[in-house]
Amino acid sequence: MSIGSYLKKHTESLVKDVGIEAACGLTGKSKATLGRYYSDNAEHADRFMPIDAVIALEQAASYPHVTGALAELQGITLSHDDRRPNDERSGGVNSDVIALSQRFAMLMTEYQQSIEDGVITVNEAKRLLKETTLLQQVLIDMKLHLEDESA
């Protein structure tokens, strides 16, 4: 898959995450214009969504789809924490180890359900990705707690 088509795929995910009507309102672009940004037709191969429109949509989206794709293309790992808890979790590393084992169990459950028929569908892959991201967030929390305790 080319870089352009990869970015267009993630642009489409971003627009669909926000919703086409809402995306039009947030960006000031028409449905047709937004569609051109993720169209795989040869005539639109060199058209990409402007970065200010990407930012506007990613602020409203559940995940920064295009920013994540750009990071992946560069070999960069992003940490996206959308949990926004009301309170900071206390308990430090011990609590993190428990959360880590619970989150890993959730990932393995999703994986087992996904491979039952021998095929991982797009929706199953998205659920696995979400669980993987949540597991990564627990590891980041654990890292921060360990750094606090060693300082």
N, C-alpha and C positions, 0 to 999 in steps of 0.2 A: 504494500500500500504506500502511495506517495505521501509526502508530508502534507501537500495541499489537500488531498482527499481525507487524510487523518484529521486535519484541523476542521474541515467542513463537517465531518461526522460529529465532532464534538461541538461545533457551532449549532448544529441541528439539535443535539441533546440539550444544549443550553436554552434555545428558544422553546423547545417543547417542555422543558422543566418549568419555565416561567409561564408558558401559555402564549399562543400567538397573539391574541388580542392585547394582553398585558405587555408583551414585548414591543408591540407597535407603539403603545402609549409611552413606555419607558425610553424608547430610542428615537421616537419621532419618525420612524421608517414605516413604509407600507408593508403589507403582507407579501406583496410581490418582491419588494427589495430584500426583505429578510430571507425569503425563499431563494433568491439568487446567491446570497452569501453561503448557503449550504448546498446549493444545487451541484450535482455531479455532471451536468451537461457541459460539453466542451466549450460552449460559448461563454460560460461563467467560471471557467477554470481559474482565471486570474482575479476573481472578485472575492474579497474577504471582508468580514465585518470590521468596521473601524474600532479601534481600541476603546474609545470612550463609550461606544455602544456595548462592548463586551463588559466593561466595568459596571455600567448601569444594570445590565441583565444579571451579572453575577452577584450583585448586591441583593437582588430579589430571588435568586435561585437557591435551591437546597444544597448545591455544590458548585464550585468554580470550574466548570467543565473545560472551558478553553484555556484558562490558566493552568489547570492540571495537565492538559494535553501538551502545552508548551513546555512545562517542566519535564514531563516524561521524555519529550523529544531531545531535551538537553541532558538527560540523565540526572535530573534533580528530583529529590523527594520533597514534597510539600507536606506540611502538617495542617490539616483543616479540622478545627475543633468546633463543631456546631452544637455541642451539648449545652453550653451557656447555663450552667447550674446556678441555682439561687444561692447556694452555700458552697464554700470550698469543702471538699471531702477531707475529713480528718482521718487519722489512723496511720498515716505514713506508709512505709514500705510493706508492713504486714497486710494492711488493707489492699495495697496494690497487688500483692501476690494472689490474694483471694479473687480480686477483680480480674486479674490476668487469667487465672484458671477458668473462671466462669465465661469470660469472653472467648477463650480458646475452645471451650466446649460448645459454645454457640456456633463458632466457625465450623467446627467439625460436624455438627448437626446439619448445618446448611449444606456442607459439602456432601455428606452422605445422602441427603435427600436429592441433591442435584445430580448425582451420578447413578442413581438407581436405574434409570433407563439407558445408561451408557452415553447420554448426550447432555451437555450443559447448555441450556438455552440462554438467550440474551438476558431474560429476566432473572434466571438463576445466577448468571454471572454477575449481574448488578447486585443481587443480594449478597453474594460472596464478597464482592468488592466492598460493600458497606460494612460487613462483619470484619473484614481485614483492616479497614480504616479505623473501626472502633477498637480493635485489638492494638493497633499502632498508637492510638491515643492513650490507652492504658499504659503502654510501655513508655511513652513520653512522660506521663504523670509519675511513673515509677522512677525514671531517670532524674526528674526534678526533685523528687523526695530524697533520693540517694545523694544528690549533690548538696541539698540542704543539710542532710545529716552529717556529711563529711566535711562541711565548712566550719 
